[in-house]
Amino acid sequence: AALAALADMASLNELQSGELAAVIHRSWWQVATEVVRRSHIENVKVDRDVRSAVLTVKQKCEEVVKYLDPNFLNAKLVQPSLQWGQNDSAIFITAKLSQRWNAPGALELLEPNVTFDRNFFGFTGTGEHSKNRYRYELAIPLFDRIIPERSKFSPASVGRVTATLAKAWTGRLWPRLQDHPEKKATNWHRDMDMQEKFAEKNDHAYQAMSSAASCKAETKVFCLSKEACVRDCQDCGRTTTVFDGECVGPPAAGPTAVSFTDTDVAADKVSGSVSITRPKKEYDVEGYVVYWGAGNDKLPGSSSVAKVGIPAGKDAAQGKIEWQGPPPETASHLVAYAYNSQGESSTRASAEAHDRIRPTSPPAGLTFTDTNAERGTIGGTITIQRAADETHVSGYEVYFARGSGSKLRRVSANAFVASAGTGTGEGEVVVSVQNKTLPKGAKKLMVVSRYGEGSHREEMQAGPVIKIEDAHVPSGPGQIPAQVSATDDTDGRSKFVSTTVTIERATNGTGITEYVGCWGQLMVPECEGDLIFTAPAEGNGNASITVPVSGELPADSDGWRLLWVFSQNKWGRGEVGRSAHIKDFVG
């Protein structure tokens, strides 16, 4: 029937997946041969399916032949050799399917059956080597507890299997693999390469000396807080009961620190991440619980605000707090405890906590006029128009800033200018600033509303902004007259002069509105008496200004006098000028 069906088939491409393998597995050799013959004619590839199916049949036949040997029928029992190592959170076992680590053995573990239990690990299975069949059995009563559901078993390289046993109590280094020293097999050894790999990490772990399993062998119970075997739990030093060979009770150690920042800046809502620094000995801790508290104690009768689990590794335990409404009236801290099924630790950690409230009403306005004539320094009175709603405003802060709009930001250094309270009544708040140096990049002043004081202070992200106009007399590079000269006196009378003064404008005329002249002394750039002329400083560069000067010299003049010329702007006269000698011609 199969041959007839094959004859009716127009092309071998009509063969369904697995049909050719099924033909070979059923030993329909005539049909299989016809398929191969036609594959050459029709140029259809079937060699891969044929070879795979024939190999399977061949292996089954060889298996039957092996059972003719009674030694193969009766599998030999072998305890695998193994090497093991550990870090602070797991035990790592590599087992070889041979009685000695350096001897050959089976290449694959067949029919594996693996057991993970509270204080036990083992596996069974079969394998073949040198035409013999072996049964492998490994059973290890463990030194300490593991977590079965977190433990893993898998094939490794050829002839080996691996197991990772998750320690129930992290941070503890086992002194041995098995519960009692006398139970160690001769073909179990430490993996020294692995120990070297974990050496740095294990330096921070604690070397365990006893466990519930090891104490049970001495007909004692295990006291975790003392890390020792005791006659009964009364010797453990705290209120405990016996469970499975252990003295159990509330955690012996609590958290060493806790931190929290309210990331919700709306009023009457506390929300954010809480971070708990775990104790070094965390073996009997199931998690952490956080309460509102005062100082280092939780508020009496209060409910927890968060429960935090234990993460893998040594990272801090992280949790989330979502508290609707204001904190309890007497609460000033968050207090964290360790807990387990027996209760909470007596030791705890606390941190200040409060409801962060960011003002929602900005200042209404900001004005400032610089009255300090020194370049790069400001001084004067800042006037702040108060916020329309000061419900959550306790004051105002003024800062140097740069940029504008969404890119407005405080300058990176020395940004603070001044602070002010809210005052009373309506209107404005005034604050005085003296000799405040302009930081690099500062172009503006910004004012924000503030709520709270000290570390509890919160500010708005932005408020009114004004441009800084730095008041200063001409004093920068190139801002004094480039040159001053005068013609000979043509008056002819003693103590009277008539001359023309030529002023070469300052090379940097920015902000200069005029040039002024006055009589003065040699080497002393100061005016004696009133100004004798004021000349508008229109233009820039090297263009000159001519000013006629005539009149009486100062009384103490003795045949000549010095004429000083200074640059001037709306804030005043420059402190450095240039001079020209005027000789009193009499004749």
ZAMARGU-4260 file (C-alpha; in steps of 0.2 Angstrom, whole numbers, plus 5000, padded with zeros to 4 digits):
<rodrens>
0) 5000/5000/5000 | 5014/5012/5004 | 5023/5008/4987 | 5006/5011/4978 | 5004/5028/4987
5) 5022/5032/4982 | 5018/5028/4964 | 5003/5039/4964 | 5013/5054/4970 | 5017/5066/4956
10) 5033/5073/4965 | 5043/5069/4981 | 5040/5087/4986 | 5022/5081/4991 | 5030/5071/5005
15) 5025/5079/5022 | 5037/5083/5036 | 5042/5067/5045 | 5034/5055/5033 | 5051/5049/5026
20) 5058/5047/5044 | 5042/5037/5049 | 5045/5025/5034 | 5063/5021/5040 | 5058/5019/5058
25) 5045/5006/5053 | 5058/4997/5043 | 5049/4999/5027 | 5066/4997/5018 | 5058/4994/5000
30) 5048/5010/5001 | 5063/5020/5008 | 5075/5014/4994 | 5062/5019/4981 | 5061/5036/4988
35) 5080/5038/4988 | 5080/5032/4970 | 5067/5044/4964 | 5076/5058/4974 | 5091/5057/4962
40) 5079/5057/4946 | 5069/5072/4953 | 5084/5081/4960 | 5075/5082/4978 | 5086/5083/4993
45) 5082/5069/5006 | 5099/5064/5012 | 5098/5074/5028 | 5081/5065/5033 | 5087/5048/5028
50) 5104/5049/5038 | 5095/5056/5054 | 5082/5042/5054 | 5094/5028/5050 | 5106/5034/5064
55) 5091/5033/5076 | 5087/5016/5071 | 5105/5011/5072 | 5107/5017/5090 | 5091/5008/5095
60) 5098/4992/5088 | 5115/4994/5097 | 5106/4997/5113 | 5098/4980/5111 | 5115/4972/5108
65) 5122/4980/5124 | 5109/4972/5135 | 5116/4955/5129 | 5130/4958/5142 | 5123/4955/5160
70) 5135/4968/5166 | 5126/4982/5156 | 5110/4976/5162 | 5115/4978/5180 | 5120/4997/5181
75) 5135/5000/5193 | 5131/5013/5207 | 5143/5028/5207 | 5144/5043/5218 | 5150/5057/5207
80) 5165/5067/5211 | 5163/5086/5214 | 5171/5103/5216 | 5162/5117/5225 | 5164/5135/5229
85) 5154/5149/5236 | 5151/5168/5237 | 5141/5177/5250 | 5124/5172/5242 | 5126/5155/5234
90) 5134/5138/5234 | 5141/5132/5217 | 5143/5114/5214 | 5151/5105/5198 | 5149/5086/5198
95) 5158/5075/5186 | 5150/5059/5180 | 5164/5048/5187 | 5171/5042/5203 | 5187/5052/5202
100) 5188/5070/5196 | 5203/5066/5184 | 5195/5050/5177 | 5184/5047/5162 | 5166/5045/5164
105) 5149/5046/5155 | 5146/5060/5143 | 5128/5063/5148 | 5117/5061/5163 | 5101/5052/5157
110) 5084/5051/5166 | 5090/5065/5179 | 5080/5067/5195 | 5085/5082/5205 | 5080/5086/5223
115) 5082/5103/5232 | 5076/5104/5250 | 5078/5116/5265 | 5094/5107/5270 | 5097/5095/5256
120) 5103/5094/5238 | 5105/5078/5228 | 5102/5070/5211 | 5101/5053/5203 | 5102/5047/5184
125) 5111/5035/5173 | 5125/5036/5160 | 5136/5025/5149 | 5154/5023/5148 | 5166/5010/5140
130) 5151/4999/5136 | 5145/4999/5154 | 5130/5007/5161 | 5131/5017/5178 | 5119/5024/5190
135) 5124/5040/5198 | 5118/5046/5215 | 5123/5061/5225 | 5115/5065/5242 | 5122/5080/5252
140) 5114/5085/5269 | 5119/5103/5268 | 5128/5113/5282 | 5115/5127/5281 | 5098/5131/5274
145) 5095/5135/5255 | 5080/5142/5246 | 5074/5127/5234 | 5064/5138/5223 | 5079/5149/5219
150) 5091/5135/5216 | 5096/5128/5199 | 5102/5112/5191 | 5109/5111/5173 | 5121/5101/5162
155) 5138/5109/5160 | 5152/5104/5148 | 5153/5086/5142 | 5152/5073/5157 | 5148/5087/5170
160) 5132/5094/5178 | 5131/5110/5189 | 5120/5116/5203 | 5118/5133/5211 | 5111/5133/5228
165) 5103/5149/5234 | 5108/5153/5252 | 5093/5156/5264 | 5105/5168/5274 | 5116/5179/5263
170) 5132/5186/5269 | 5137/5170/5278 | 5152/5159/5272 | 5150/5141/5275 | 5165/5132/5283
175) 5160/5116/5273 | 5147/5109/5261 | 5140/5095/5272 | 5131/5097/5289 | 5144/5086/5299
180) 5163/5086/5296 | 5163/5067/5296 | 5151/5065/5281 | 5163/5073/5269 | 5166/5061/5254
185) 5184/5058/5248 | 5180/5064/5230 | 5173/5081/5236 | 5185/5095/5235 | 5185/5114/5235
190) 5186/5123/5219 | 5201/5134/5222 | 5199/5144/5206 | 5182/5149/5210 | 5187/5154/5228
195) 5200/5165/5221 | 5187/5173/5209 | 5176/5177/5223 | 5189/5182/5236 | 5187/5201/5235
200) 5168/5199/5237 | 5169/5186/5251 | 5180/5198/5261 | 5165/5207/5266 | 5155/5191/5271
205) 5154/5183/5288 | 5162/5166/5292 | 5149/5155/5299 | 5154/5142/5312 | 5137/5134/5316
210) 5120/5131/5309 | 5104/5122/5314 | 5110/5106/5304 | 5127/5106/5313 | 5119/5109/5330
215) 5107/5095/5328 | 5121/5083/5326 | 5127/5089/5343 | 5109/5087/5350 | 5108/5106/5353
220) 5099/5120/5345 | 5106/5134/5334 | 5106/5152/5341 | 5108/5164/5326 | 5111/5180/5336
225) 5126/5171/5345 | 5131/5161/5330 | 5133/5146/5341 | 5125/5129/5347 | 5116/5131/5364
230) 5107/5119/5375 | 5090/5128/5374 | 5084/5145/5368 | 5085/5152/5385 | 5104/5153/5382
235) 5101/5163/5366 | 5099/5179/5375 | 5082/5185/5369 | 5064/5179/5368 | 5064/5165/5356
240) 5056/5148/5352 | 5063/5132/5344 | 5058/5129/5326 | 5067/5115/5316 | 5083/5116/5327
245) 5084/5135/5327 | 5080/5148/5341 | 5068/5159/5331 | 5063/5177/5337 | 5062/5195/5330
250) 5077/5200/5320 | 5093/5202/5330 | 5099/5217/5320 | 5089/5231/5313 | 5094/5243/5299
255) 5109/5255/5301 | 5102/5270/5291 | 5087/5275/5282 | 5084/5290/5270 | 5069/5297/5261
260) 5065/5313/5251 | 5047/5318/5247 | 5047/5319/5228 | 5029/5326/5227 | 5030/5344/5230
265) 5011/5347/5232 | 5004/5351/5249 | 4996/5337/5260 | 5005/5322/5250 | 5021/5313/5254
270) 5028/5302/5240 | 5045/5295/5236 | 5058/5282/5237 | 5064/5276/5254 | 5082/5268/5255
275) 5087/5257/5270 | 5104/5252/5274 | 5104/5234/5279 | 5113/5226/5294 | 5128/5215/5291
280) 5120/5200/5299 | 5103/5200/5290 | 5100/5181/5291 | 5084/5181/5301 | 5077/5196/5292
285) 5062/5194/5281 | 5060/5212/5276 | 5059/5230/5283 | 5045/5241/5289 | 5044/5260/5290
290) 5033/5270/5302 | 5030/5289/5305 | 5040/5293/5321 | 5047/5306/5332 | 5065/5305/5334
295) 5071/5287/5334 | 5054/5280/5340 | 5038/5276/5330 | 5022/5285/5335 | 5012/5274/5347
300) 4998/5264/5338 | 5003/5270/5321 | 5002/5259/5305 | 5016/5256/5294 | 5019/5268/5279
305) 5029/5255/5269 | 5036/5237/5268 | 5052/5234/5259 | 5059/5217/5253 | 5077/5211/5253
310) 5086/5214/5237 | 5099/5202/5230 | 5117/5207/5233 | 5122/5220/5246 | 5112/5235/5238
315) 5102/5245/5250 | 5083/5240/5252 | 5072/5251/5241 | 5054/5254/5244 | 5040/5267/5239
320) 5030/5278/5251 | 5013/5285/5246 | 5005/5295/5259 | 4989/5304/5256 | 4986/5319/5267
325) 4998/5329/5279 | 5010/5318/5290 | 5003/5316/5308 | 5005/5331/5318 | 5018/5324/5330
330) 5028/5316/5316 | 5045/5322/5312 | 5054/5307/5306 | 5053/5290/5297 | 5058/5275/5308
335) 5063/5259/5300 | 5064/5242/5308 | 5068/5224/5302 | 5055/5211/5304 | 5051/5193/5302
340) 5037/5181/5307 | 5042/5183/5325 | 5041/5202/5326 | 5051/5218/5324 | 5069/5221/5328
345) 5073/5232/5344 | 5086/5242/5335 | 5080/5254/5321 | 5086/5268/5311 | 5077/5285/5308
350) 5078/5300/5297 | 5070/5317/5296 | 5055/5318/5285 | 5043/5331/5281 | 5030/5336/5268
355) 5039/5345/5254 | 5028/5359/5248 | 5034/5370/5233 | 5025/5387/5232 | 5013/5389/5217
360) 5011/5407/5218 | 5026/5417/5211 | 5031/5435/5216 | 5021/5448/5207 | 5036/5458/5201
365) 5055/5463/5204 | 5064/5480/5202 | 5082/5485/5205 | 5093/5500/5201 | 5111/5498/5204
370) 5119/5513/5214 | 5136/5506/5215 | 5147/5515/5202 | 5161/5501/5203 | 5161/5490/5187
375) 5157/5472/5190 | 5149/5476/5207 | 5131/5480/5211 | 5122/5488/5226 | 5106/5496/5230
380) 5088/5492/5234 | 5079/5477/5228 | 5060/5479/5228 | 5049/5463/5227 | 5031/5463/5223
385) 5023/5450/5234 | 5014/5434/5228 | 4996/5436/5226 | 4993/5420/5237 | 5006/5418/5251
390) 4997/5402/5258 | 5013/5392/5256 | 5025/5406/5254 | 5037/5410/5269 | 5049/5421/5260
395) 5058/5426/5243 | 5075/5422/5236 | 5084/5433/5223 | 5097/5425/5212 | 5109/5430/5198
400) 5104/5421/5182 | 5107/5419/5163 | 5097/5414/5148 | 5078/5417/5146 | 5062/5407/5145
405) 5063/5388/5148 | 5082/5390/5147 | 5083/5402/5161 | 5095/5396/5175 | 5105/5402/5189
410) 5123/5405/5187 | 5134/5390/5193 | 5143/5399/5206 | 5139/5413/5219 | 5121/5414/5212
415) 5113/5419/5228 | 5110/5438/5230 | 5098/5441/5244 | 5083/5434/5254 | 5068/5442/5261
420) 5053/5437/5272 | 5035/5440/5267 | 5032/5455/5277 | 5015/5461/5282 | 5000/5468/5274
425) 5000/5470/5255 | 5012/5477/5242 | 5030/5475/5242 | 5046/5468/5251 | 5062/5478/5251
430) 5079/5472/5254 | 5096/5481/5253 | 5111/5474/5244 | 5129/5481/5245 | 5145/5478/5236
435) 5139/5461/5227 | 5151/5455/5214 | 5143/5450/5198 | 5147/5431/5195 | 5153/5426/5178
440) 5139/5425/5165 | 5126/5434/5176 | 5115/5445/5165 | 5099/5445/5175 | 5091/5445/5192
445) 5077/5432/5196 | 5066/5431/5211 | 5057/5415/5217 | 5044/5411/5231 | 5051/5400/5245
450) 5042/5389/5258 | 5051/5382/5273 | 5068/5385/5281 | 5085/5377/5281 | 5085/5359/5273
455) 5066/5359/5272 | 5066/5374/5261 | 5058/5373/5244 | 5058/5386/5230 | 5048/5389/5214
460) 5057/5384/5198 | 5056/5402/5191 | 5049/5419/5195 | 5050/5437/5188 | 5066/5441/5179
465) 5074/5458/5176 | 5090/5463/5166 | 5105/5469/5177 | 5111/5486/5172 | 5128/5487/5180
470) 5131/5505/5185 | 5149/5510/5183 | 5159/5526/5178 | 5171/5524/5163 | 5185/5514/5169
475) 5187/5499/5157 | 5202/5497/5145 | 5203/5511/5133 | 5190/5522/5141 | 5200/5537/5146
480) 5204/5551/5133 | 5217/5544/5121 | 5227/5561/5121 | 5224/5579/5127 | 5234/5594/5120
485) 5232/5613/5121 | 5237/5628/5110 | 5248/5642/5117 | 5239/5655/5127 | 5234/5671/5117
490) 5226/5681/5131 | 5242/5690/5137 | 5236/5695/5154 | 5243/5687/5170 | 5232/5674/5178
495) 5221/5673/5162 | 5222/5661/5148 | 5214/5659/5131 | 5217/5642/5122 | 5210/5628/5112
500) 5210/5611/5119 | 5210/5596/5108 | 5204/5579/5115 | 5207/5563/5106 | 5192/5552/5110
505) 5194/5536/5120 | 5198/5521/5109 | 5183/5512/5118 | 5169/5524/5119 | 5156/5512/5125
510) 5144/5521/5137 | 5154/5537/5137 | 5142/5552/5135 | 5154/5567/5137 | 5171/5573/5141
515) 5174/5586/5155 | 5188/5597/5159 | 5194/5605/5175 | 5210/5613/5183 | 5221/5602/5193
520) 5238/5598/5200 | 5252/5588/5193 | 5251/5569/5196 | 5234/5571/5205 | 5219/5567/5193
525) 5207/5577/5203 | 5197/5593/5199 | 5200/5609/5209 | 5184/5619/5209 | 5170/5618/5196
530) 5171/5610/5178 | 5177/5623/5165 | 5169/5613/5150 | 5158/5599/5146 | 5160/5592/5128
535) 5148/5579/5120 | 5157/5563/5116 | 5148/5559/5100 | 5157/5546/5089 | 5171/5534/5093
540) 5188/5529/5088 | 5202/5542/5085 | 5192/5557/5080 | 5196/5573/5090 | 5186/5586/5099
545) 5191/5604/5100 | 5185/5615/5115 | 5189/5633/5117 | 5194/5637/5135 | 5196/5655/5141
550) 5195/5663/5158 | 5204/5666/5175 | 5217/5653/5181 | 5216/5647/5199 | 5224/5660/5212
555) 5238/5649/5216 | 5244/5647/5198 | 5262/5652/5196 | 5265/5654/5177 | 5257/5638/5171
560) 5243/5626/5176 | 5238/5608/5172 | 5221/5605/5163 | 5213/5588/5167 | 5201/5579/5155
565) 5190/5565/5160 | 5178/5553/5152 | 5160/5554/5159 | 5144/5544/5158 | 5127/5545/5166
570) 5134/5537/5182 | 5148/5549/5184 | 5166/5554/5180 | 5180/5542/5177 | 5193/5541/5191
575) 5208/5542/5178 | 5210/5555/5165 | 5223/5564/5154 | 5231/5581/5156 | 5239/5596/5146
580) 5250/5610/5152 | 5244/5627/5150 | 5258/5641/5151 | 5251/5658/5156 | 5258/5670/5143
585) 5260/5688/5148 | 5264/5702/5136
</rodrens>
